[in-house]
Every structure is written in structure tokens, then in C-alpha cells.
Amino acid sequence: DYQVKLRNLIRFLSDGDKAKVTLRFRGREMAHQELGVNLLKRVEDDLIQYGTVEQRPRMEGRQMVMTIAPVKKK
């Protein structure tokens, strides 16, 4: 569920840890990679106050990967 994953990402970033978001494509889903990009963009927008994207979404075989680093604390 999206909210559970988002809550875990917020916890990791709040603790000062980096987070790696991975989407696994199965079967015919590879033909619709734009849906994966849209989902990772949604994650990025929801986490804007907790972290910044360190590595933009990219494909690694059948997986799309994005890395998020925590925001620097003042």
C-alpha cells in the first residue's frame, strides 16, 4: 500500500538515512514504464520536505530505481 511505504520512507529520511525506492516490472508492465516514472514522481512530490532526489529514476533491468537523500538539518 502506498501510504505504508511512504510512512516508512519518511521514517528513514527523518532518521538521517538515505532511501532507495525500487519498482519491479513484471511481464507486460515493461511496455508501460511511464506509469512507473509517474509513481516515482508522486513519491518525490510527497517527500519534498523530508528529502531530495539524489539519483533520478533509471532502469536497471526490469527494475526502476530512485535514491532519495535526507534534507540537511540546520
PyMOL Python script that loads the backbone (N, CA, C, O; Angstrom):
from pymol import cmd

cmd.read_pdbstr("""\
ATOM      1  N   ASP A   1       0.850  -1.185   0.000  1.00  0.00           N
ATOM      2  CA  ASP A   1       0.000   0.000   0.000  1.00  0.00           C
ATOM      3  C   ASP A   1       0.888   1.239   0.000  1.00  0.00           C
ATOM      4  O   ASP A   1       1.899   1.290   0.701  1.00  0.00           O
ATOM      5  N   TYR A   2       0.505   2.221  -0.782  1.00  0.00           N
ATOM      6  CA  TYR A   2       1.323   3.420  -0.983  1.00  0.00           C
ATOM      7  C   TYR A   2       1.594   4.165   0.319  1.00  0.00           C
ATOM      8  O   TYR A   2       2.725   4.587   0.562  1.00  0.00           O
ATOM      9  N   GLN A   3       0.579   4.332   1.157  1.00  0.00           N
ATOM     10  CA  GLN A   3       0.743   5.095   2.398  1.00  0.00           C
ATOM     11  C   GLN A   3       1.728   4.429   3.355  1.00  0.00           C
ATOM     12  O   GLN A   3       2.489   5.119   4.034  1.00  0.00           O
ATOM     13  N   VAL A   4       1.724   3.108   3.417  1.00  0.00           N
ATOM     14  CA  VAL A   4       2.648   2.379   4.297  1.00  0.00           C
ATOM     15  C   VAL A   4       4.082   2.617   3.838  1.00  0.00           C
ATOM     16  O   VAL A   4       4.951   2.916   4.657  1.00  0.00           O
ATOM     17  N   LYS A   5       4.336   2.490   2.545  1.00  0.00           N
ATOM     18  CA  LYS A   5       5.682   2.708   2.009  1.00  0.00           C
ATOM     19  C   LYS A   5       6.121   4.149   2.233  1.00  0.00           C
ATOM     20  O   LYS A   5       7.277   4.403   2.574  1.00  0.00           O
ATOM     21  N   LEU A   6       5.201   5.092   2.041  1.00  0.00           N
ATOM     22  CA  LEU A   6       5.521   6.500   2.235  1.00  0.00           C
ATOM     23  C   LEU A   6       5.876   6.778   3.689  1.00  0.00           C
ATOM     24  O   LEU A   6       6.815   7.522   3.971  1.00  0.00           O
ATOM     25  N   ARG A   7       5.126   6.181   4.612  1.00  0.00           N
ATOM     26  CA  ARG A   7       5.396   6.361   6.045  1.00  0.00           C
ATOM     27  C   ARG A   7       6.784   5.818   6.400  1.00  0.00           C
ATOM     28  O   ARG A   7       7.510   6.442   7.175  1.00  0.00           O
ATOM     29  N   ASN A   8       7.155   4.665   5.842  1.00  0.00           N
ATOM     30  CA  ASN A   8       8.481   4.097   6.089  1.00  0.00           C
ATOM     31  C   ASN A   8       9.579   4.983   5.508  1.00  0.00           C
ATOM     32  O   ASN A   8      10.618   5.174   6.140  1.00  0.00           O
ATOM     33  N   LEU A   9       9.358   5.525   4.310  1.00  0.00           N
ATOM     34  CA  LEU A   9      10.343   6.423   3.709  1.00  0.00           C
ATOM     35  C   LEU A   9      10.539   7.666   4.564  1.00  0.00           C
ATOM     36  O   LEU A   9      11.668   8.118   4.754  1.00  0.00           O
ATOM     37  N   ILE A  10       9.450   8.220   5.080  1.00  0.00           N
ATOM     38  CA  ILE A  10       9.535   9.402   5.936  1.00  0.00           C
ATOM     39  C   ILE A  10      10.330   9.080   7.194  1.00  0.00           C
ATOM     40  O   ILE A  10      11.136   9.894   7.645  1.00  0.00           O
ATOM     41  N   ARG A  11      10.106   7.890   7.765  1.00  0.00           N
ATOM     42  CA  ARG A  11      10.839   7.488   8.966  1.00  0.00           C
ATOM     43  C   ARG A  11      12.340   7.378   8.684  1.00  0.00           C
ATOM     44  O   ARG A  11      13.156   7.872   9.462  1.00  0.00           O
ATOM     45  N   PHE A  12      12.703   6.734   7.577  1.00  0.00           N
ATOM     46  CA  PHE A  12      14.116   6.589   7.223  1.00  0.00           C
ATOM     47  C   PHE A  12      14.772   7.948   7.019  1.00  0.00           C
ATOM     48  O   PHE A  12      15.860   8.202   7.536  1.00  0.00           O
ATOM     49  N   LEU A  13      14.109   8.821   6.263  1.00  0.00           N
ATOM     50  CA  LEU A  13      14.687  10.127   5.964  1.00  0.00           C
ATOM     51  C   LEU A  13      14.773  10.995   7.213  1.00  0.00           C
ATOM     52  O   LEU A  13      15.720  11.767   7.363  1.00  0.00           O
ATOM     53  N   SER A  14      13.797  10.880   8.111  1.00  0.00           N
ATOM     54  CA  SER A  14      13.818  11.649   9.357  1.00  0.00           C
ATOM     55  C   SER A  14      14.966  11.213  10.258  1.00  0.00           C
ATOM     56  O   SER A  14      15.517  12.019  11.008  1.00  0.00           O
ATOM     57  N   ASP A  15      15.326   9.922  10.183  1.00  0.00           N
ATOM     58  CA  ASP A  15      16.451   9.406  10.972  1.00  0.00           C
ATOM     59  C   ASP A  15      17.792   9.785  10.366  1.00  0.00           C
ATOM     60  O   ASP A  15      18.835   9.503  10.955  1.00  0.00           O
ATOM     61  N   GLY A  16      17.782  10.419   9.196  1.00  0.00           N
ATOM     62  CA  GLY A  16      19.023  10.831   8.549  1.00  0.00           C
ATOM     63  C   GLY A  16      19.597   9.798   7.599  1.00  0.00           C
ATOM     64  O   GLY A  16      20.745   9.920   7.172  1.00  0.00           O
ATOM     65  N   ASP A  17      18.808   8.774   7.259  1.00  0.00           N
ATOM     66  CA  ASP A  17      19.280   7.722   6.358  1.00  0.00           C
ATOM     67  C   ASP A  17      18.801   7.981   4.931  1.00  0.00           C
ATOM     68  O   ASP A  17      17.764   8.607   4.710  1.00  0.00           O
ATOM     69  N   LYS A  18      19.582   7.486   3.967  1.00  0.00           N
ATOM     70  CA  LYS A  18      19.154   7.548   2.572  1.00  0.00           C
ATOM     71  C   LYS A  18      18.132   6.445   2.328  1.00  0.00           C
ATOM     72  O   LYS A  18      18.085   5.453   3.055  1.00  0.00           O
ATOM     73  N   ALA A  19      17.315   6.632   1.297  1.00  0.00           N
ATOM     74  CA  ALA A  19      16.307   5.626   0.957  1.00  0.00           C
ATOM     75  C   ALA A  19      16.393   5.330  -0.539  1.00  0.00           C
ATOM     76  O   ALA A  19      16.583   6.231  -1.356  1.00  0.00           O
ATOM     77  N   LYS A  20      16.250   4.061  -0.876  1.00  0.00           N
ATOM     78  CA  LYS A  20      16.264   3.627  -2.273  1.00  0.00           C
ATOM     79  C   LYS A  20      14.877   3.089  -2.603  1.00  0.00           C
ATOM     80  O   LYS A  20      14.403   2.141  -1.976  1.00  0.00           O
ATOM     81  N   VAL A  21      14.237   3.697  -3.582  1.00  0.00           N
ATOM     82  CA  VAL A  21      12.896   3.287  -3.991  1.00  0.00           C
ATOM     83  C   VAL A  21      13.029   2.440  -5.253  1.00  0.00           C
ATOM     84  O   VAL A  21      13.600   2.888  -6.247  1.00  0.00           O
ATOM     85  N   THR A  22      12.503   1.218  -5.215  1.00  0.00           N
ATOM     86  CA  THR A  22      12.619   0.294  -6.342  1.00  0.00           C
ATOM     87  C   THR A  22      11.239  -0.179  -6.780  1.00  0.00           C
ATOM     88  O   THR A  22      10.435  -0.627  -5.963  1.00  0.00           O
ATOM     89  N   LEU A  23      10.975  -0.074  -8.082  1.00  0.00           N
ATOM     90  CA  LEU A  23       9.749  -0.617  -8.673  1.00  0.00           C
ATOM     91  C   LEU A  23      10.142  -1.806  -9.535  1.00  0.00           C
ATOM     92  O   LEU A  23      11.054  -1.698 -10.354  1.00  0.00           O
ATOM     93  N   ARG A  24       9.479  -2.920  -9.366  1.00  0.00           N
ATOM     94  CA  ARG A  24       9.767  -4.099 -10.186  1.00  0.00           C
ATOM     95  C   ARG A  24       8.653  -4.257 -11.220  1.00  0.00           C
ATOM     96  O   ARG A  24       7.473  -4.316 -10.877  1.00  0.00           O
ATOM     97  N   PHE A  25       9.048  -4.324 -12.484  1.00  0.00           N
ATOM     98  CA  PHE A  25       8.095  -4.518 -13.572  1.00  0.00           C
ATOM     99  C   PHE A  25       8.005  -5.994 -13.896  1.00  0.00           C
ATOM    100  O   PHE A  25       9.024  -6.680 -13.981  1.00  0.00           O
ATOM    101  N   ARG A  26       6.798  -6.483 -14.075  1.00  0.00           N
ATOM    102  CA  ARG A  26       6.576  -7.892 -14.397  1.00  0.00           C
ATOM    103  C   ARG A  26       5.843  -8.007 -15.728  1.00  0.00           C
ATOM    104  O   ARG A  26       4.959  -7.209 -16.038  1.00  0.00           O
ATOM    105  N   GLY A  27       6.221  -8.999 -16.497  1.00  0.00           N
ATOM    106  CA  GLY A  27       5.512  -9.302 -17.745  1.00  0.00           C
ATOM    107  C   GLY A  27       5.358  -8.113 -18.664  1.00  0.00           C
ATOM    108  O   GLY A  27       6.342  -7.470 -19.030  1.00  0.00           O
ATOM    109  N   ARG A  28       4.117  -7.817 -19.042  1.00  0.00           N
ATOM    110  CA  ARG A  28       3.834  -6.744 -19.991  1.00  0.00           C
ATOM    111  C   ARG A  28       3.966  -5.352 -19.393  1.00  0.00           C
ATOM    112  O   ARG A  28       3.844  -4.361 -20.113  1.00  0.00           O
ATOM    113  N   GLU A  29       4.212  -5.258 -18.099  1.00  0.00           N
ATOM    114  CA  GLU A  29       4.353  -3.940 -17.473  1.00  0.00           C
ATOM    115  C   GLU A  29       5.528  -3.165 -18.063  1.00  0.00           C
ATOM    116  O   GLU A  29       5.552  -1.936 -17.998  1.00  0.00           O
ATOM    117  N   MET A  30       6.503  -3.872 -18.637  1.00  0.00           N
ATOM    118  CA  MET A  30       7.663  -3.206 -19.237  1.00  0.00           C
ATOM    119  C   MET A  30       7.246  -2.262 -20.363  1.00  0.00           C
ATOM    120  O   MET A  30       7.968  -1.313 -20.669  1.00  0.00           O
ATOM    121  N   ALA A  31       6.107  -2.507 -20.975  1.00  0.00           N
ATOM    122  CA  ALA A  31       5.625  -1.649 -22.057  1.00  0.00           C
ATOM    123  C   ALA A  31       5.064  -0.335 -21.524  1.00  0.00           C
ATOM    124  O   ALA A  31       4.826   0.591 -22.300  1.00  0.00           O
ATOM    125  N   HIS A  32       4.851  -0.240 -20.219  1.00  0.00           N
ATOM    126  CA  HIS A  32       4.234   0.949 -19.619  1.00  0.00           C
ATOM    127  C   HIS A  32       5.136   1.554 -18.552  1.00  0.00           C
ATOM    128  O   HIS A  32       4.703   1.791 -17.424  1.00  0.00           O
ATOM    129  N   GLN A  33       6.378   1.800 -18.909  1.00  0.00           N
ATOM    130  CA  GLN A  33       7.333   2.349 -17.952  1.00  0.00           C
ATOM    131  C   GLN A  33       6.983   3.770 -17.532  1.00  0.00           C
ATOM    132  O   GLN A  33       7.410   4.227 -16.472  1.00  0.00           O
ATOM    133  N   GLU A  34       6.207   4.472 -18.357  1.00  0.00           N
ATOM    134  CA  GLU A  34       5.825   5.838 -17.993  1.00  0.00           C
ATOM    135  C   GLU A  34       4.972   5.853 -16.724  1.00  0.00           C
ATOM    136  O   GLU A  34       4.989   6.839 -15.988  1.00  0.00           O
ATOM    137  N   LEU A  35       4.229   4.782 -16.454  1.00  0.00           N
ATOM    138  CA  LEU A  35       3.449   4.697 -15.216  1.00  0.00           C
ATOM    139  C   LEU A  35       4.381   4.614 -14.010  1.00  0.00           C
ATOM    140  O   LEU A  35       4.087   5.180 -12.957  1.00  0.00           O
ATOM    141  N   GLY A  36       5.491   3.919 -14.157  1.00  0.00           N
ATOM    142  CA  GLY A  36       6.486   3.843 -13.092  1.00  0.00           C
ATOM    143  C   GLY A  36       7.123   5.193 -12.831  1.00  0.00           C
ATOM    144  O   GLY A  36       7.331   5.575 -11.680  1.00  0.00           O
ATOM    145  N   VAL A  37       7.436   5.920 -13.905  1.00  0.00           N
ATOM    146  CA  VAL A  37       8.017   7.257 -13.762  1.00  0.00           C
ATOM    147  C   VAL A  37       7.030   8.169 -13.044  1.00  0.00           C
ATOM    148  O   VAL A  37       7.423   8.954 -12.181  1.00  0.00           O
ATOM    149  N   ASN A  38       5.747   8.068 -13.398  1.00  0.00           N
ATOM    150  CA  ASN A  38       4.722   8.893 -12.748  1.00  0.00           C
ATOM    151  C   ASN A  38       4.617   8.573 -11.262  1.00  0.00           C
ATOM    152  O   ASN A  38       4.471   9.484 -10.446  1.00  0.00           O
ATOM    153  N   LEU A  39       4.690   7.293 -10.898  1.00  0.00           N
ATOM    154  CA  LEU A  39       4.605   6.896  -9.493  1.00  0.00           C
ATOM    155  C   LEU A  39       5.806   7.420  -8.708  1.00  0.00           C
ATOM    156  O   LEU A  39       5.643   7.916  -7.593  1.00  0.00           O
ATOM    157  N   LEU A  40       7.008   7.317  -9.275  1.00  0.00           N
ATOM    158  CA  LEU A  40       8.195   7.815  -8.579  1.00  0.00           C
ATOM    159  C   LEU A  40       8.169   9.336  -8.475  1.00  0.00           C
ATOM    160  O   LEU A  40       8.678   9.895  -7.503  1.00  0.00           O
ATOM    161  N   LYS A  41       7.585  10.012  -9.461  1.00  0.00           N
ATOM    162  CA  LYS A  41       7.423  11.468  -9.388  1.00  0.00           C
ATOM    163  C   LYS A  41       6.468  11.823  -8.246  1.00  0.00           C
ATOM    164  O   LYS A  41       6.678  12.804  -7.532  1.00  0.00           O
ATOM    165  N   ARG A  42       5.422  11.019  -8.084  1.00  0.00           N
ATOM    166  CA  ARG A  42       4.468  11.235  -6.985  1.00  0.00           C
ATOM    167  C   ARG A  42       5.158  11.053  -5.627  1.00  0.00           C
ATOM    168  O   ARG A  42       4.921  11.825  -4.698  1.00  0.00           O
ATOM    169  N   VAL A  43       6.014  10.026  -5.520  1.00  0.00           N
ATOM    170  CA  VAL A  43       6.777   9.803  -4.285  1.00  0.00           C
ATOM    171  C   VAL A  43       7.674  11.007  -4.016  1.00  0.00           C
ATOM    172  O   VAL A  43       7.747  11.495  -2.888  1.00  0.00           O
ATOM    173  N   GLU A  44       8.356  11.483  -5.057  1.00  0.00           N
ATOM    174  CA  GLU A  44       9.248  12.641  -4.912  1.00  0.00           C
ATOM    175  C   GLU A  44       8.475  13.865  -4.422  1.00  0.00           C
ATOM    176  O   GLU A  44       8.938  14.575  -3.529  1.00  0.00           O
ATOM    177  N   ASP A  45       7.306  14.112  -5.001  1.00  0.00           N
ATOM    178  CA  ASP A  45       6.496  15.265  -4.606  1.00  0.00           C
ATOM    179  C   ASP A  45       5.998  15.142  -3.167  1.00  0.00           C
ATOM    180  O   ASP A  45       5.930  16.139  -2.449  1.00  0.00           O
ATOM    181  N   ASP A  46       5.649  13.921  -2.740  1.00  0.00           N
ATOM    182  CA  ASP A  46       5.149  13.715  -1.381  1.00  0.00           C
ATOM    183  C   ASP A  46       6.256  13.836  -0.335  1.00  0.00           C
ATOM    184  O   ASP A  46       5.975  14.125   0.828  1.00  0.00           O
ATOM    185  N   LEU A  47       7.510  13.618  -0.735  1.00  0.00           N
ATOM    186  CA  LEU A  47       8.629  13.644   0.214  1.00  0.00           C
ATOM    187  C   LEU A  47       9.460  14.917   0.111  1.00  0.00           C
ATOM    188  O   LEU A  47      10.569  14.969   0.643  1.00  0.00           O
ATOM    189  N   ILE A  48       8.952  15.938  -0.557  1.00  0.00           N
ATOM    190  CA  ILE A  48       9.729  17.146  -0.831  1.00  0.00           C
ATOM    191  C   ILE A  48      10.276  17.798   0.441  1.00  0.00           C
ATOM    192  O   ILE A  48      11.368  18.366   0.414  1.00  0.00           O
ATOM    193  N   GLN A  49       9.541  17.729   1.551  1.00  0.00           N
ATOM    194  CA  GLN A  49      10.013  18.374   2.781  1.00  0.00           C
ATOM    195  C   GLN A  49      10.943  17.479   3.595  1.00  0.00           C
ATOM    196  O   GLN A  49      11.584  17.957   4.531  1.00  0.00           O
ATOM    197  N   TYR A  50      11.031  16.198   3.262  1.00  0.00           N
ATOM    198  CA  TYR A  50      11.857  15.256   4.021  1.00  0.00           C
ATOM    199  C   TYR A  50      13.177  14.922   3.340  1.00  0.00           C
ATOM    200  O   TYR A  50      14.156  14.594   4.011  1.00  0.00           O
ATOM    201  N   GLY A  51      13.211  15.003   2.015  1.00  0.00           N
ATOM    202  CA  GLY A  51      14.432  14.621   1.316  1.00  0.00           C
ATOM    203  C   GLY A  51      14.479  15.148  -0.101  1.00  0.00           C
ATOM    204  O   GLY A  51      13.486  15.636  -0.640  1.00  0.00           O
ATOM    205  N   THR A  52      15.666  15.036  -0.695  1.00  0.00           N
ATOM    206  CA  THR A  52      15.866  15.453  -2.075  1.00  0.00           C
ATOM    207  C   THR A  52      16.308  14.243  -2.889  1.00  0.00           C
ATOM    208  O   THR A  52      16.951  13.332  -2.368  1.00  0.00           O
ATOM    209  N   VAL A  53      15.961  14.242  -4.155  1.00  0.00           N
ATOM    210  CA  VAL A  53      16.320  13.122  -5.020  1.00  0.00           C
ATOM    211  C   VAL A  53      17.810  13.203  -5.324  1.00  0.00           C
ATOM    212  O   VAL A  53      18.300  14.187  -5.880  1.00  0.00           O
ATOM    213  N   GLU A  54      18.509  12.154  -4.948  1.00  0.00           N
ATOM    214  CA  GLU A  54      19.952  12.087  -5.189  1.00  0.00           C
ATOM    215  C   GLU A  54      20.230  11.464  -6.551  1.00  0.00           C
ATOM    216  O   GLU A  54      21.173  11.846  -7.244  1.00  0.00           O
ATOM    217  N   GLN A  55      19.396  10.504  -6.919  1.00  0.00           N
ATOM    218  CA  GLN A  55      19.555   9.827  -8.202  1.00  0.00           C
ATOM    219  C   GLN A  55      18.183   9.730  -8.860  1.00  0.00           C
ATOM    220  O   GLN A  55      17.265   9.125  -8.306  1.00  0.00           O
ATOM    221  N   ARG A  56      18.049  10.318 -10.026  1.00  0.00           N
ATOM    222  CA  ARG A  56      16.781  10.315 -10.750  1.00  0.00           C
ATOM    223  C   ARG A  56      16.370   8.882 -11.089  1.00  0.00           C
ATOM    224  O   ARG A  56      17.219   7.989 -11.106  1.00  0.00           O
ATOM    225  N   PRO A  57      15.088   8.648 -11.356  1.00  0.00           N
ATOM    226  CA  PRO A  57      14.647   7.294 -11.720  1.00  0.00           C
ATOM    227  C   PRO A  57      15.373   6.783 -12.963  1.00  0.00           C
ATOM    228  O   PRO A  57      15.468   7.485 -13.970  1.00  0.00           O
ATOM    229  N   ARG A  58      15.881   5.557 -12.882  1.00  0.00           N
ATOM    230  CA  ARG A  58      16.538   4.933 -14.024  1.00  0.00           C
ATOM    231  C   ARG A  58      16.255   3.443 -14.007  1.00  0.00           C
ATOM    232  O   ARG A  58      15.947   2.868 -12.963  1.00  0.00           O
ATOM    233  N   MET A  59      16.363   2.828 -15.169  1.00  0.00           N
ATOM    234  CA  MET A  59      16.078   1.404 -15.295  1.00  0.00           C
ATOM    235  C   MET A  59      17.326   0.575 -15.017  1.00  0.00           C
ATOM    236  O   MET A  59      18.417   0.891 -15.492  1.00  0.00           O
ATOM    237  N   GLU A  60      17.148  -0.486 -14.245  1.00  0.00           N
ATOM    238  CA  GLU A  60      18.184  -1.494 -14.016  1.00  0.00           C
ATOM    239  C   GLU A  60      17.536  -2.834 -14.329  1.00  0.00           C
ATOM    240  O   GLU A  60      16.947  -3.467 -13.453  1.00  0.00           O
ATOM    241  N   GLY A  61      17.646  -3.257 -15.561  1.00  0.00           N
ATOM    242  CA  GLY A  61      16.974  -4.485 -15.976  1.00  0.00           C
ATOM    243  C   GLY A  61      15.469  -4.291 -15.971  1.00  0.00           C
ATOM    244  O   GLY A  61      14.944  -3.461 -16.713  1.00  0.00           O
ATOM    245  N   ARG A  62      14.767  -5.058 -15.131  1.00  0.00           N
ATOM    246  CA  ARG A  62      13.308  -4.934 -15.029  1.00  0.00           C
ATOM    247  C   ARG A  62      12.888  -4.059 -13.851  1.00  0.00           C
ATOM    248  O   ARG A  62      11.705  -4.000 -13.516  1.00  0.00           O
ATOM    249  N   GLN A  63      13.839  -3.385 -13.227  1.00  0.00           N
ATOM    250  CA  GLN A  63      13.535  -2.543 -12.072  1.00  0.00           C
ATOM    251  C   GLN A  63      13.821  -1.084 -12.384  1.00  0.00           C
ATOM    252  O   GLN A  63      14.761  -0.768 -13.113  1.00  0.00           O
ATOM    253  N   MET A  64      13.002  -0.196 -11.827  1.00  0.00           N
ATOM    254  CA  MET A  64      13.247   1.231 -11.904  1.00  0.00           C
ATOM    255  C   MET A  64      13.657   1.679 -10.507  1.00  0.00           C
ATOM    256  O   MET A  64      12.964   1.399  -9.529  1.00  0.00           O
ATOM    257  N   VAL A  65      14.785   2.376 -10.420  1.00  0.00           N
ATOM    258  CA  VAL A  65      15.379   2.705  -9.128  1.00  0.00           C
ATOM    259  C   VAL A  65      15.547   4.212  -8.991  1.00  0.00           C
ATOM    260  O   VAL A  65      15.917   4.895  -9.946  1.00  0.00           O
ATOM    261  N   MET A  66      15.268   4.730  -7.781  1.00  0.00           N
ATOM    262  CA  MET A  66      15.479   6.136  -7.464  1.00  0.00           C
ATOM    263  C   MET A  66      16.029   6.203  -6.042  1.00  0.00           C
ATOM    264  O   MET A  66      15.555   5.481  -5.164  1.00  0.00           O
ATOM    265  N   THR A  67      17.030   7.065  -5.802  1.00  0.00           N
ATOM    266  CA  THR A  67      17.612   7.221  -4.474  1.00  0.00           C
ATOM    267  C   THR A  67      17.257   8.601  -3.933  1.00  0.00           C
ATOM    268  O   THR A  67      17.333   9.600  -4.648  1.00  0.00           O
ATOM    269  N   ILE A  68      16.865   8.642  -2.651  1.00  0.00           N
ATOM    270  CA  ILE A  68      16.489   9.891  -2.001  1.00  0.00           C
ATOM    271  C   ILE A  68      17.390  10.090  -0.788  1.00  0.00           C
ATOM    272  O   ILE A  68      17.567   9.177   0.018  1.00  0.00           O
ATOM    273  N   ALA A  69      17.960  11.296  -0.662  1.00  0.00           N
ATOM    274  CA  ALA A  69      18.813  11.628   0.473  1.00  0.00           C
ATOM    275  C   ALA A  69      18.043  12.559   1.404  1.00  0.00           C
ATOM    276  O   ALA A  69      17.228  13.355   0.941  1.00  0.00           O
ATOM    277  N   PRO A  70      18.290  12.469   2.713  1.00  0.00           N
ATOM    278  CA  PRO A  70      17.569  13.333   3.654  1.00  0.00           C
ATOM    279  C   PRO A  70      17.959  14.797   3.485  1.00  0.00           C
ATOM    280  O   PRO A  70      19.055  15.108   3.017  1.00  0.00           O
ATOM    281  N   VAL A  71      17.053  15.691   3.870  1.00  0.00           N
ATOM    282  CA  VAL A  71      17.323  17.124   3.841  1.00  0.00           C
ATOM    283  C   VAL A  71      18.315  17.431   4.952  1.00  0.00           C
ATOM    284  O   VAL A  71      18.230  16.868   6.043  1.00  0.00           O
ATOM    285  N   LYS A  72      19.248  18.319   4.673  1.00  0.00           N
ATOM    286  CA  LYS A  72      20.230  18.701   5.688  1.00  0.00           C
ATOM    287  C   LYS A  72      19.539  19.454   6.819  1.00  0.00           C
ATOM    288  O   LYS A  72      18.741  20.361   6.580  1.00  0.00           O
ATOM    289  N   LYS A  73      19.854  19.067   8.054  1.00  0.00           N
ATOM    290  CA  LYS A  73      19.268  19.750   9.212  1.00  0.00           C
ATOM    291  C   LYS A  73      20.127  20.946   9.583  1.00  0.00           C
ATOM    292  O   LYS A  73      21.353  20.887   9.498  1.00  0.00           O
ATOM    293  N   LYS A  74      19.486  22.028   9.993  1.00  0.00           N
ATOM    294  CA  LYS A  74      20.215  23.257  10.334  1.00  0.00           C
ATOM    295  C   LYS A  74      20.476  23.353  11.813  1.00  0.00           C
ATOM    296  O   LYS A  74      21.078  24.324  12.271  1.00  0.00           O
TER     297      LYS A  74
END
""", "prot")
cmd.dss("prot")
cmd.show_as("cartoon", "prot")
cmd.util.cbc("prot")
cmd.orient("prot")
